[in-house]
Amino acid sequence: MKALLVLALIVFSLFVLFIIVTLVLGKMENSEAMENAEAFCAAVKIGDDINSHLPGIGRKGMYHWHDEGSGMHVIAFQGFIFDSAQCQITVAGDTVKSKQVIMVHE
């Protein structure tokens, strides 16, 4: 009986350790994604031609999509599991009009 209790305590401790490690790694991945999105957005200036910033997109963990109706370009950096940090850039024609960085948790 005592051996079973010790085994249960070990399993529970490993489970708690797993949860803690997962949460810490998730926080680290989201922080890195946010830093990358902020750096990308900082390089884009209001008035720039958006096309000059698009060729470098496509690195691992970096995704781009464009909604022609709203003029919004979204450059997303993969975070933890389904999370992403996004640099959202609004353009008129090809000229950058506004930009913002957000963290999306899904």
ABEGO torsion letter per residue (X at the ends): XAAAAAAAAAAAAAAAAAAAAAAAAAAAAAAAAAAAAAAAAAABBBGBBAAAAAAABGBBGBBBBBBAAAGBBBBBBBBBEABBBBBBBBBBEABBABBBBBBBBX
